[in-house]
Amino acid sequence: MHSSNKKSFRFNYIIDREFQFRFLFHFFVLFVLGVLSSLVVLYWLNQMKYEGGAVFKLRQDPMQVYYKVEGEDGKSEKFIPREVFLPDYDHKLDRYSIQFTAVAILSTIYLFLILVFSIFKSHKMAGPIHNIKMNLQRLANGENTYPIRTRKGDEFQELVDALNLVIEKRIVQDKKNN
């Protein structure tokens, strides 16, 4: 580390291009899938048939209405009773409330998926970092060290390979000294 009191600013944020772009690509794909699924649900909601831009629940108690019909002679009029179920305007559901509920539910599902994805992705990074840290501590304490092992699909493979070279050289050097 340099002993300058000046603050250093980092202008190059892309350090390991392959790793950083792969990492960003995974979250970008997850984001695009979430947006597309939200758009599909909203499109489906907008294609539903709405009466006057709103959906209403029907009342459970029928109302009796009368409608006019012509009599059998063609000159007289008759009123015939009919039961109809009218909308219950106390339970109005407009498009905004329906879409807001859908977006809230989709956002919750989307956040859950991001959480699960982040846990698995960070596990592929945290495992190698933990192994590297433990081996570097052993190396600093002068203890016996072993090559760092990683699983298929773990991140930081190049770093692990470089540190394994250092560890192998240390093991060979210790054998020569003994």
Contacts in CASP RR format, 6 or more apart in sequence:
PFRMAT RR
TARGET T0000
AUTHOR 0000-0000-0000
METHOD contacts of the structure
MODEL  1
MHSSNKKSFRFNYIIDREFQFRFLFHFFVLFVLGVLSSLVVLYWLNQMKY
EGGAVFKLRQDPMQVYYKVEGEDGKSEKFIPREVFLPDYDHKLDRYSIQF
TAVAILSTIYLFLILVFSIFKSHKMAGPIHNIKMNLQRLANGENTYPIRT
RKGDEFQELVDALNLVIEKRIVQDKKNN
14 20 0 8 1.000
14 21 0 8 1.000
19 155 0 8 1.000
19 156 0 8 1.000
23 121 0 8 1.000
26 117 0 8 1.000
26 121 0 8 1.000
27 114 0 8 1.000
27 117 0 8 1.000
30 113 0 8 1.000
30 114 0 8 1.000
30 117 0 8 1.000
34 106 0 8 1.000
34 110 0 8 1.000
34 113 0 8 1.000
37 106 0 8 1.000
37 110 0 8 1.000
38 102 0 8 1.000
38 103 0 8 1.000
38 106 0 8 1.000
38 107 0 8 1.000
38 110 0 8 1.000
41 102 0 8 1.000
41 106 0 8 1.000
42 99 0 8 1.000
42 102 0 8 1.000
42 103 0 8 1.000
45 95 0 8 1.000
45 98 0 8 1.000
45 99 0 8 1.000
45 102 0 8 1.000
46 95 0 8 1.000
48 55 0 8 1.000
50 95 0 8 1.000
53 94 0 8 1.000
53 95 0 8 1.000
54 92 0 8 1.000
54 93 0 8 1.000
54 94 0 8 1.000
54 95 0 8 1.000
55 93 0 8 1.000
55 94 0 8 1.000
55 98 0 8 1.000
56 87 0 8 1.000
56 88 0 8 1.000
56 89 0 8 1.000
56 91 0 8 1.000
56 92 0 8 1.000
56 93 0 8 1.000
57 87 0 8 1.000
57 88 0 8 1.000
57 91 0 8 1.000
57 93 0 8 1.000
58 85 0 8 1.000
58 86 0 8 1.000
58 87 0 8 1.000
58 88 0 8 1.000
59 85 0 8 1.000
59 86 0 8 1.000
59 87 0 8 1.000
59 88 0 8 1.000
60 85 0 8 1.000
62 83 0 8 1.000
62 84 0 8 1.000
62 85 0 8 1.000
63 83 0 8 1.000
63 84 0 8 1.000
63 85 0 8 1.000
63 86 0 8 1.000
64 81 0 8 1.000
64 82 0 8 1.000
64 83 0 8 1.000
65 81 0 8 1.000
65 82 0 8 1.000
65 83 0 8 1.000
65 84 0 8 1.000
66 79 0 8 1.000
66 80 0 8 1.000
66 81 0 8 1.000
66 82 0 8 1.000
67 79 0 8 1.000
67 80 0 8 1.000
67 82 0 8 1.000
68 77 0 8 1.000
68 78 0 8 1.000
68 79 0 8 1.000
69 77 0 8 1.000
69 78 0 8 1.000
69 79 0 8 1.000
69 80 0 8 1.000
70 76 0 8 1.000
70 77 0 8 1.000
70 78 0 8 1.000
71 77 0 8 1.000
71 78 0 8 1.000
124 153 0 8 1.000
124 154 0 8 1.000
124 155 0 8 1.000
125 154 0 8 1.000
125 155 0 8 1.000
125 156 0 8 1.000
127 150 0 8 1.000
127 154 0 8 1.000
128 148 0 8 1.000
128 150 0 8 1.000
128 154 0 8 1.000
128 155 0 8 1.000
128 156 0 8 1.000
128 157 0 8 1.000
128 159 0 8 1.000
128 160 0 8 1.000
129 156 0 8 1.000
131 148 0 8 1.000
131 149 0 8 1.000
131 150 0 8 1.000
131 160 0 8 1.000
132 148 0 8 1.000
132 156 0 8 1.000
132 159 0 8 1.000
132 160 0 8 1.000
132 163 0 8 1.000
135 145 0 8 1.000
135 146 0 8 1.000
135 148 0 8 1.000
135 163 0 8 1.000
135 167 0 8 1.000
136 163 0 8 1.000
138 144 0 8 1.000
138 145 0 8 1.000
139 145 0 8 1.000
139 166 0 8 1.000
139 167 0 8 1.000
139 170 0 8 1.000
145 167 0 8 1.000
145 170 0 8 1.000
145 171 0 8 1.000
146 167 0 8 1.000
147 164 0 8 1.000
147 167 0 8 1.000
147 168 0 8 1.000
148 160 0 8 1.000
148 163 0 8 1.000
148 164 0 8 1.000
148 167 0 8 1.000
150 156 0 8 1.000
150 157 0 8 1.000
150 160 0 8 1.000
154 160 0 8 1.000
END
